[in-house]
Amino acid sequence: MASILIIEDDPLIALALEYLVKDMGHAVIGSAARTAHAERLAHDRAPDLVLADVRLAGGDDGIDTVRLLRRKHDFPVIFISGQLSEHDLEDRGEMPSDIAAIIAKPFDPFALRNAIDGALH
């Protein structure tokens, strides 16, 4: 069982991700909509995997949030985005090079499940 941190500003999407993660037998250590909350959760609970939205509310950026967290913690990341296609994200030049996957919204639960399995193994 892995501990997973969700960084998502849409409460319905965060809830859907939480249900999917729990259905897979993993634990959700928390769900954060802002960088500061994600930083506290990661510090307190050290996730095995992070699911992160690329764009967050309030001007926060999921990519920058993940970079900040990874300065102190080593974990795989799956980015989820409804704003851009996978190719657009790669072309931004801002993505960390060692991400596990990029999943487009609306996400296919089976694709996300496979990405989580791949990232953890």
Buried (B, 14 or more C-beta within 10 A) or exposed (E): EBBBBBBBBBEEBBEBBBEBBEEBEBBBBBBBBBBEBBBEBBEEBBBBBBBBBBBBEEEBBBBEBBBBBBEEBEBBBBBBBEEBEEEEBEEEEEBEEEBBBBBBEEBEBEEBBEBBEEBBE
